[in-house]
């Protein structure tokens, strides 16, 4: 009897071990992908001061902001197109394709002979980077335990901020001696690190394989989901305006406020440290209390933090406030992505994420452009912070208006 019981339990134990192994493989590979995703995006903000000083190209703040926005326009197209494609052909193929695409485009940025070629390469990189985000979120959530969707998504997406920290540190250590081209060349590393591992070990989502497809219009734009499919992209617009406005211009804003370049880059490090702390702590609460209140609270923290940044704070206090801004901006956007992923079903989860992030990219495009315009204007540096605070407040209101579903 005991032997029979033990033999009967063995397949279950083996199955549980296999599930756990695949779960950690997916989490680890998606995390590593998002590290490079975050690095490739945030490295641009880290090198903005040098791009402005690069006499051969003669870039102005407005043009630097426009180039940043061009990369984000690529992300808009990539998110909308790849989100739907992922729900048709699967997560694995799309993720591998996007990894190769944006890595090659980063190499093109490093080798660009002119500002025009550089801008075109940033747009091409954006196409691949835009496709990575909805695909990794969908895959991670579909392998996460049912009661830990938000925590697993936050763990995975914290790689974005880790990449941001690495981008700032690489700039602090290498920018002066090696220049911006070296930092962009590092964005090619996925070709020899993540791509081989993902090709060998990344599984396809079993939920995706089993999902019953229905028309996109019915999945996203009927009943209470119609309101959600309007409110989520608008909230993402606010969140991404905040994220990309700060990550692109914070070093230059702080430099203009009187801080040396090294200290200004250190603020970028603190912004992303706060983002990791905010995403991990907020996701734990979201799994217990629901994502709506926690995500809205994160936006409120961002609004308060960026307003405080406009005050004459001591350097120590300012580091803490910048970390809180990271918690409320990048950290809150991570929570919002998890909220969207848990709100929609498997059959159109990636499409919903692509739709939300794609439309939200309009905010990401606007953030760097507005930041460049404000810095070049006579309004004063604090107007950057006032603009970001308004966006964060609007984000909180929009999230609270999302109708509740049983999956929420």
N, C-alpha and C positions, 0 to 999 in steps of 0.2 A: 504494500500500500504506500509506504513511504517512498519506495523507489519510483513507483508510478507517478506519484505526486511531484517528485523531484524532476522526473523526465518531462512531465507536462509543463513544469515551470521554466524549463531551460529555454525553449523557443521564445517565450515572452521576455525573459531576461536578456537574451541575445538581441531581440528586436529593440528593447529599450536602449541597450548599449549602442546599437547602430543608429537609432534616432538621435541619441545624444551626440554621437560623433559627427553626424551630418549637420546637426544644429550648430555645433561649434565651428565646423568647417565653413558653413555659410556665413556665420557671424564674423569669423576672422577674416575671410576673403573679402567680404563686403566692407568691413572696417578698413582694411588695407587699401581698397579701392577708393574709399572716401577720403582717406588720408591724402592720397595723391590728388584727388579732386579738390580738396580744400587748399592744398599747397599751390596747385596750379592757378587757382582763382585768387588767393590772397597774396601770392608773390607779386602780383601786379601793384597792389597798394604799397608793398614794401619797397618797390623800386621807383615809385612815382617821383620822389625828389631827384634821383639821378636822371630819369628820363627828361625832366624839365631842364636839367643842367647839361644834357647831351647836345652840345652845340651843333653837331653835324646834322641833326634832324630839325632843330629849331622849334621844338614843341612848346605850345602855350598851355596853361591850365585847362582852357576850354577844349583844346584838341586832345589832351591826355584824358580828360573826362569822356570825350566822344569815343576814343579808342576803347576805353573800359566798357562803355555802353554798347559798342559794336560786338564785343565778345559776349556780352549778356544777351544781345539780340540773337546771336547764334544759339545760346542756351534756350531761349524762348522757343525757337523753331525745333531744336533738338528734343526738348521736353514734350511738346505737343505731338510731334511725329513719332518719337520712340515710345512714348507712353502707350499709344494705341498699338504700335507694332509689337511691343512686349506682350500684350494681351492676345496677340494672334499667333506669334511664332515661339514664344517662350522667353523666360528671363535669362537663361544661360547664354544663348546665342547673341542676344542683344548686348549683354554686359561685356562679353569678350570683344565684340565689334567696337563698342564705344571706348573701351580701354585702349585698343590699338589706335583708333582714330585720334583721340585727344593727345596721346603720347607723341605721335608723329607731328601733330600740329604744334606742340610745344617745341619740338626740335626746329621747326620752321621759324618760330618766334626767335629762337636763339641765333639763327643764321640770317635773319632778315637784313638785306642790304639797305632798305629804305623804310621810312615811317609807313608808307603805303602798304608795303609787303608785310610789315609787322602787324598793321591793323587787320589785314586780310587773314593772317595766320591766327590772330586772336579770335576772329569770327569763326574760323574753322574749328579751333579748339573748343569754342563754345558749343558747337553742334554736338560734339561727343560728350562734353561735360554735362550738357542739359539732359542727355539720355541716361546718364549714369544714375542720377538721383532717384527718379521714380522706379527704376529697375531694382536698385539695391534696397530701397525701402520695402517694395512689394515682396521681394525674395526673403528678406529678413523677417518680416511680420508673418509670412506664411510658414516659416520654420520655427517661430517662437512658440512657447507654451501659451495656451489660451489666456491665462491670467497675467502674462508678462509681455504683452505686445509692446506697450510703451517703453518698458525698461530695455527690451532688446533693441528696439529702434533707436533709443537714446544711446545705448552702448555702441551700436554700429555707427550712428551719425556723429558721435563725439570724435570720430576720426577726422571729420571736417575741421574741427577746431585744433586737433593735434597737428593737422597739416598746416593750419594757419600759424600755429606757434613755430613749427619748423621753418615756415617761410620767413617769419620775422627774425628768427635766430640765424638762419642762413644769411639774411641780409646784414645783420649785425656783424657776423664773423667774416663774410666773404665779399660783400658788395663793394667796399672801398678798394680792395686789392684786385678782384677779378671781374667786376662789372656786372651789369644786369644780364648779359648774354649767358654767363655761367649759371645764374640762378634759373633761367628758363630751360637751359639744357638739362638740369636735374629733373625736370618734368618728364623726361623720356625714360626714367628708370623703370616704370611699370612694364616696359617691353621685355626686360630681362629679369623681372622679379615676380610681379603679380600675374601677368599673362600666362607664363608656363605653369604656375601653380593652379590657377583657375581652370586652365584647359585640362589639367589632369584630375583635379579633385572637386570642382564645383558641380554639384548636382542640379538637376532641373527641379522646379517646385512640383511636388506631388499634388498640391491643391490646384495648381494651374492645370495639370494633366486631367484632373477629375472634374474641373469646373464645367458647368453647362453654360454655353454662350447665349447671350441675349443682345438685342440691338442696343447700341451705345446710348441712343436717345432715351430708351426706356430705363436703362440702368442709372443714368445720371440726371435726367431732366423730367422726371415725373414725380408727383406726390411731394412729400417733404424734402426729398432729395433735390428737387428743383431749386428750392431756396438755399439749401446747403451748397449746391454746385455754383451758386452765384456768390454766396458769402465767403466760402473758403478761398476762392481766388482773390477776392478783394482784401481779405485779411492777409493773404500771402503777399499781395502787392505792398501792403504797409510794412510787413515784416522784412521783405527782401529789400525795400527801399532803405530801411534802417540798417540792415546787415551790410549791404554793398556800399552804401554811403559812408558808413563808419570804417569798414575795412579798406576802402579805397583812399579815403582822405584823412583818416585820423592822424597818421604820421605828419602830414603836411599841415593840418590844422594846429597840431601841438607845436610844430616848428614855427609857425607863424605867430603862435601865442608866446613864443620866447624860449621854448625848450630846445636843446641841441638835438641833432638827428638821432644819436644813439638813444637818448631818453624817449624821443618820440616813437621810435621803433619798439622800445620796451612797453609803451602803452598798448601797442598792437598785440604784444605777447599777453599782457594782462587781460585785454579784451577777450581773447580766445581761451585763456585759463578760466575766466568767469563763465564762458559759454559751456565748457565741459562740466563745471560744477553745477551750473543751472540745469543742463539737460539731464544729467544723471539723477540729481536730487528731485527735480520736477517730475521726471518720468515715474519714479517710485511712488510719488503721491498720486500721479494721474492714474496708475493702475488700480489704486484703491478708491479714489474719489471721483474719477472720471476726468477726461482731458479738458473739458470746456472751461471749468473754473480755473484750473491750474494754468492753462495757456493764456487766458485773459489776464490773470494776475501777473504773468511774466511780462506781458506788454505794459502793464502799469509800472512795474519795476523799471523797465527800459525808459519810459517817459520821465520818471522821477530822476533816474541816474543821469540822463543826458542834460536835463535842466541843471542839475547840480554841477555838471562839468563846465557850465558857462560861468560859474562863480569862481572867485579867487581862492581856491583851496590850496592847502599845503600839498607838497608832492606826495607824501605818504597817504593822505586822505584821498587824493586824486587817483592814485593807483587802485584803491579799494572801490571808488566810484566807477572807474573804467571797467573793473571786473564785474561790477553789478550791471553795467550797460551791456557787457557781453552775455551775462546771464539772461537779460531781458530781450536781447536782440537775436543773436545766433541760437542761444539756448531755447528761446521761445519758438523760433521758426522750426527747430527740430521737433518740439512737442506738437506743433501744428501739423507737420508732415505725418507724425504718428497718429494724430487725431483723424486725419483724412484716411489713412490706411485702414484704421479700425472701423471707420464709418461705412465704407463701401465693401461689397462682396468681392470674392476672389476673381470672378469673371471679368470685372472691369476696375479692379483696384489700381493697376498701373495706369490705366487710362485716366482715372480720377486724379491720381497724383500728377500725371503729365499735364492734365487740364489745369489743375490748381497751380502747379509750379510754372507752367508755360505762361498763363495770364499773369501770374505773380511776377514773372520776369520783367514785365513792364515797369514795375516798381524798382527792380534791380537796375534796369536801364536808366531810369529817371534819377536814381540816387547819386551815382557818380557824376552825371551831367549837371544836376542841380548843385551838388557840392562844388564842382569846378566853377560854375557860374557865380555862386555866392562868394567863393574865395577871391575871384577876380573883381567882384563888385566893391562898392564903397559902403556896403551895409555893415561890415564888421564880422569878425570870425564867429561871434556868438549866434548869428542867425543860422548857422549850420545846426547848432544844437536845438534851437527853437523849432526848426523844420522837422528834425528827427523826433522831437517830443510830440508834435502834432500827429505824425504818422503812427507812433506807438499808441497814442490814446485812441485813434480811430481803429486800430487793430483790435484793441480790447473790446470796444463796442461791437464790432462786427462778429467776433467770436461768440460773444454772449447771445447774439441773435440767431445762431445756428439752431434749427429745430432738433429736438432730441429723438433718437432712434434707440431701439433695443440694443444695437451694437455699440452705441456710444458709451 
